[in-house]
Amino acid sequence: MKLADLATGSDWIVWIVFAIFAVLSIILLSGHGSWFISGYNTASNEEKEKYDEKKLCRTMGIGMSIIAILALTMGLFENILPAFFVYIALGIILVDVVVNIILGNTLCRK
């Protein structure tokens, strides 16, 4: 069974998800877009001063780009990839989120 056999909706949804994650990752990788980072955008000014904003944006941008590349891969190769790739993708996304949380709270502090 292929990944395409599991798809019941339109293919354009995958491309919209890819486009959203790609645009967000480009904004964050450029060092801008800290208002997209949940928790940081609502933090007080004293709390924000504890973090390197550019480094935090770039770290989150790398995490977003991993998810964007994963969505692109699934969109392009849905007729080739096996159906269990959904579980692999879910595992990659979960690891990516955990690593981003850890790096955001350790590496990105001043």
trRosetta pair geometry for C-beta under 8 A, 3 or more apart (Angstrom, degrees):
i j d omega theta_ij theta_ji phi_ij phi_ji
1 5 4.9 -102 -167 59 87 151
1 6 7.5 82 155 -45 114 88
1 82 7.0 77 81 -162 62 73
1 83 4.3 -6 108 -19 104 134
2 5 5.1 115 60 -8 69 99
2 78 7.1 95 150 156 105 59
2 79 5.9 15 168 -155 151 36
2 80 7.1 89 -142 28 118 4
2 81 6.7 102 -163 75 78 50
2 82 6.5 -89 -117 -118 44 34
2 83 6.3 104 125 -52 9 78
3 6 6.0 -54 -165 29 44 110
3 7 7.1 48 143 -29 68 101
3 74 6.6 -133 167 -154 155 84
3 77 7.6 66 39 112 140 70
3 78 4.5 -114 95 -151 111 67
3 79 7.6 -89 57 -50 87 17
3 80 8.0 -5 23 63 109 43
3 81 4.3 17 -14 84 130 101
3 82 6.8 79 -42 104 81 15
3 83 5.7 165 -83 -98 47 46
3 85 5.6 -42 -76 50 122 122
3 86 6.9 148 -125 -47 96 89
4 7 5.6 -47 -154 20 43 117
4 78 4.4 104 -69 139 82 98
4 79 4.9 16 -24 -87 142 58
5 83 6.3 -53 60 -80 108 117
6 83 5.4 125 -37 -135 121 101
6 86 6.8 -67 89 -44 171 140
7 11 7.2 39 170 -85 151 71
7 78 6.5 17 -26 -175 139 142
9 13 5.6 8 119 7 129 144
10 13 5.5 114 77 -15 84 95
11 14 5.9 -45 -172 27 57 111
11 15 6.9 49 139 -13 75 105
11 75 7.1 110 -174 -146 93 89
11 78 7.8 -147 -124 26 107 158
12 15 5.3 -55 -152 40 48 113
12 16 6.2 52 149 -24 74 100
13 16 5.7 -50 -147 34 33 111
13 17 6.5 35 152 -18 64 103
14 17 5.8 -54 -151 36 32 112
14 18 6.4 34 150 -19 64 106
14 71 6.2 178 -172 -176 80 92
14 74 6.4 -131 -151 102 131 100
14 75 4.2 164 133 -92 128 103
14 78 7.8 -134 -50 -54 175 136
15 18 5.4 -49 -146 37 35 114
15 19 6.2 37 154 -22 65 104
15 75 5.9 113 -70 -141 68 152
16 19 5.6 -52 -146 36 32 112
16 20 6.4 33 155 -20 65 104
17 20 5.9 -54 -148 35 30 110
17 21 6.4 21 158 -9 64 109
17 71 5.1 -140 109 -148 106 148
18 21 6.1 -64 -148 44 28 104
18 22 5.9 28 156 -22 67 112
18 68 5.8 96 -153 -156 64 74
18 71 4.2 -167 -83 113 80 120
18 72 5.1 104 -134 -69 132 71
18 75 6.0 -59 -39 -10 142 148
19 22 5.7 -55 -141 37 28 112
19 23 6.3 26 161 -17 64 106
20 23 6.1 -57 -148 37 26 106
20 24 6.3 22 156 -13 63 111
21 24 5.7 -56 -143 42 31 111
21 25 6.1 30 158 -20 66 108
21 64 5.5 -170 -166 180 82 88
21 65 7.6 152 151 -97 96 29
21 67 5.2 -120 -153 100 147 100
21 68 3.7 -171 115 -80 112 88
21 71 6.1 126 35 18 144 143
22 25 5.9 -56 -144 37 27 108
22 26 6.4 28 156 -20 63 105
22 65 7.6 66 -117 -117 53 69
22 68 4.6 128 -70 -153 65 142
22 72 7.9 73 -66 -55 118 118
23 26 5.8 -54 -148 34 31 110
23 27 6.5 30 154 -17 64 105
24 27 5.8 -55 -148 37 32 111
24 28 6.2 23 157 -12 66 111
24 33 7.2 155 -156 180 64 155
24 36 6.2 168 -150 -170 104 160
24 61 7.8 -162 133 -118 67 69
24 64 5.1 -117 105 -171 103 153
25 28 5.8 -58 -141 44 32 107
25 29 5.8 33 159 -22 67 110
25 61 4.9 111 -159 -163 62 72
25 62 7.7 108 -151 -71 106 13
25 64 3.8 -165 -81 102 89 109
25 65 4.0 129 -166 -65 151 76
25 68 5.4 -99 -4 -9 143 142
26 29 5.8 -53 -138 38 26 110
26 30 6.5 29 159 -22 60 106
26 61 7.6 139 -44 -151 7 117
27 30 6.1 -61 -157 31 26 110
27 32 5.7 -82 -178 84 76 93
27 33 3.9 91 139 -51 109 146
27 36 7.1 97 101 -9 129 148
27 61 7.5 -158 77 -105 51 112
28 31 7.9 70 176 -58 36 13
28 32 7.5 -117 -99 71 27 50
28 33 4.9 -89 -77 75 61 133
28 36 6.6 -95 -73 65 106 136
28 37 7.8 109 -119 -58 119 99
28 57 4.8 -158 -162 -179 70 78
28 58 6.9 163 147 -90 79 25
28 60 5.1 -100 -170 92 145 93
28 61 3.1 -175 104 -75 100 93
28 64 6.0 105 38 23 143 140
29 57 7.6 -159 -66 137 13 89
29 58 5.8 65 -133 -127 48 68
29 61 3.6 177 -58 156 65 150
29 62 7.1 104 -95 -55 97 59
29 65 6.9 42 -56 -43 129 130
30 33 7.6 88 58 0 93 109
30 57 7.8 -56 71 138 49 130
30 61 7.7 155 9 -104 49 159
31 53 7.7 82 -176 118 83 83
31 54 4.2 -6 -145 -137 111 87
31 57 5.1 113 -144 80 35 138
31 58 6.2 -8 -85 -52 68 94
32 57 6.6 124 38 -164 13 158
33 36 4.7 -5 167 7 97 119
33 37 7.7 107 127 -23 77 86
33 57 6.0 122 65 -142 82 117
33 61 7.9 103 66 -75 131 104
34 37 5.5 -44 -164 20 55 115
34 40 5.7 -96 179 122 94 130
34 41 6.5 158 133 -79 74 81
34 53 5.3 -39 -82 -162 147 105
34 56 6.9 58 -119 91 101 116
34 57 5.6 -80 -76 -75 76 108
35 41 4.7 81 -142 -114 50 128
36 41 7.4 130 20 -47 14 135
36 60 7.6 170 96 128 104 143
37 40 4.1 14 100 35 115 125
37 41 6.0 149 68 -27 65 91
37 56 6.5 23 -105 145 173 113
37 57 7.2 -116 -38 -95 132 63
37 60 5.6 -133 -98 -55 110 171
37 104 7.9 175 -161 -141 129 139
38 41 6.9 -46 -112 26 26 104
38 42 7.7 2 -166 7 53 109
39 42 6.4 -65 -137 44 19 96
39 43 6.4 38 155 -48 59 102
40 43 5.5 -39 -147 4 33 121
40 48 6.8 93 -167 -110 78 87
40 51 6.9 -80 -124 63 113 162
40 53 7.9 134 -179 -122 135 81
40 56 6.5 140 -100 147 157 149
43 47 3.9 -115 178 92 114 127
43 48 5.1 147 97 -57 117 79
44 47 4.8 94 54 9 76 102
44 48 7.0 -139 97 -6 39 89
45 48 5.5 -52 -143 37 34 114
45 49 6.5 42 155 -28 64 102
46 49 5.9 -51 -155 26 30 115
46 50 7.6 37 147 -26 57 98
47 50 5.9 -48 -167 17 41 116
47 51 7.8 17 148 -4 64 105
48 51 6.3 -70 -162 40 43 101
48 53 7.2 21 -178 -75 96 107
49 110 7.6 -48 153 9 58 145
50 109 5.9 -28 155 -143 86 88
50 110 6.1 -145 -174 24 37 100
51 55 7.8 -142 172 66 79 99
51 56 5.3 27 166 -46 123 139
51 108 5.3 16 -154 136 95 98
51 109 6.0 -61 -102 -107 60 47
51 110 6.6 -166 -116 -22 7 86
52 55 3.9 37 100 23 118 117
52 56 6.2 160 84 -19 61 86
52 108 5.5 -134 50 -169 87 66
52 109 7.4 84 -1 148 85 6
52 110 5.5 129 -50 -77 83 77
53 56 5.7 -57 -145 37 29 112
53 57 6.3 30 157 -19 65 106
54 57 5.8 -55 -149 36 30 111
54 58 6.3 24 156 -15 64 108
55 58 5.8 -56 -145 40 30 108
55 59 6.2 33 155 -22 65 107
55 107 7.0 -135 157 129 125 89
55 108 4.7 178 108 -124 107 80
56 59 5.8 -53 -145 35 29 112
56 60 6.4 22 158 -11 64 108
56 104 5.9 68 -138 -139 88 85
56 108 4.2 90 -79 -165 78 145
57 60 6.0 -61 -148 42 28 105
57 61 6.0 33 151 -25 65 110
58 61 5.3 -52 -143 35 33 118
58 62 6.6 38 156 -23 64 98
59 62 6.0 -50 -154 28 31 110
59 63 6.9 28 149 -14 61 105
59 100 6.6 143 146 -141 95 75
59 103 5.2 -160 -163 121 135 121
59 104 5.8 174 106 -80 139 72
59 107 6.6 145 -94 85 146 123
59 108 5.7 -102 6 -64 149 123
60 63 5.5 -53 -153 38 38 114
60 64 6.3 39 150 -19 68 104
60 100 6.2 80 -109 -161 60 120
60 104 6.7 48 -63 -88 91 121
61 64 5.6 -52 -145 38 33 111
61 65 6.2 33 155 -21 65 105
62 65 5.7 -53 -146 35 31 111
62 66 6.7 38 152 -24 62 99
63 66 5.8 -49 -155 26 33 113
63 67 7.0 27 151 -11 62 103
63 96 5.3 136 -150 171 87 99
63 97 7.2 101 -170 -90 130 40
63 99 7.2 178 -100 84 110 95
63 100 3.9 22 -85 -84 156 131
64 67 5.8 -58 -156 39 37 108
64 68 6.2 39 148 -22 69 107
65 68 5.2 -49 -142 37 38 116
65 69 6.2 41 156 -20 68 101
66 69 5.9 -52 -147 36 29 109
66 70 6.4 32 151 -20 61 107
66 92 7.2 -144 156 158 113 107
66 96 5.0 -166 92 -121 141 139
67 70 5.5 -53 -148 36 34 116
67 71 6.4 34 153 -18 66 103
67 93 6.0 65 -106 -114 99 93
67 96 6.4 173 -55 110 89 162
68 71 5.8 -53 -148 36 32 109
68 72 6.3 33 151 -19 64 106
69 72 5.5 -52 -147 37 33 115
69 73 6.3 38 153 -22 65 104
70 73 5.7 -51 -147 34 30 113
70 74 6.4 26 155 -15 63 106
70 89 5.5 132 -180 -141 122 98
70 92 6.0 171 -101 99 143 139
70 93 6.9 -145 82 -65 169 90
71 74 5.8 -56 -147 39 32 109
71 75 6.2 31 154 -19 65 109
72 75 5.7 -58 -146 38 29 111
72 76 6.1 19 161 -12 66 111
73 76 6.2 -60 -140 41 25 103
73 77 5.9 -24 177 25 64 115
73 81 7.8 89 146 -61 90 143
74 77 7.0 -73 -123 57 19 79
74 78 6.1 51 170 -76 60 87
74 81 6.8 -64 -123 31 60 161
74 85 7.2 171 -107 124 93 125
74 89 6.4 22 -67 -92 131 153
75 78 6.5 -20 -145 -31 19 110
77 80 4.4 -59 -170 49 90 111
77 81 4.9 90 122 -29 101 101
78 81 6.2 -48 -121 37 28 106
81 85 4.3 -30 170 -6 119 162
82 85 5.6 133 69 -26 64 95
83 86 6.6 -22 171 0 57 108
84 87 5.4 -34 -175 27 71 113
84 88 6.8 74 132 -17 75 97
85 88 5.1 -50 -150 39 48 116
85 89 6.0 52 150 -23 73 101
86 89 5.7 -52 -147 36 29 112
86 90 6.4 32 152 -20 62 106
87 90 5.6 -50 -145 36 33 114
87 91 6.4 36 153 -19 63 104
88 91 5.7 -55 -152 36 31 113
88 92 6.4 32 151 -20 65 105
89 92 5.6 -52 -147 35 33 112
89 93 6.4 32 154 -18 65 105
90 93 5.8 -54 -147 36 31 110
90 94 6.4 30 155 -18 65 106
91 94 5.8 -54 -146 37 31 110
91 95 6.3 28 157 -15 65 107
92 95 5.9 -57 -147 40 29 108
92 96 6.1 34 153 -23 64 110
93 96 5.5 -54 -146 36 30 116
93 97 6.4 31 156 -20 64 104
94 97 5.9 -53 -148 34 30 110
94 98 6.5 27 155 -15 64 107
95 98 5.8 -57 -147 39 31 109
95 99 6.1 29 156 -17 67 109
96 99 5.9 -57 -144 39 26 109
96 100 6.2 28 156 -20 63 109
97 100 5.7 -55 -147 36 29 112
97 101 6.5 29 155 -19 64 104
98 101 5.8 -54 -150 34 31 111
98 102 6.4 27 154 -15 65 107
99 102 5.8 -56 -146 40 32 109
99 103 6.0 25 158 -12 68 110
100 103 6.0 -57 -138 44 27 105
100 104 5.9 31 160 -23 64 112
101 104 5.8 -56 -142 37 24 112
101 105 6.4 7 163 -5 60 113
102 105 6.3 -73 -151 44 25 99
102 106 6.0 -9 164 7 66 118
103 106 6.2 -73 -131 52 27 91
103 107 4.6 -17 -163 23 75 124
103 108 6.7 76 144 -19 70 98
104 107 7.5 -20 -63 51 15 87
104 108 5.2 -17 -148 22 42 137
105 108 7.3 7 -39 47 11 98
105 109 7.1 20 176 -41 37 109
106 109 6.5 -58 -162 7 19 109
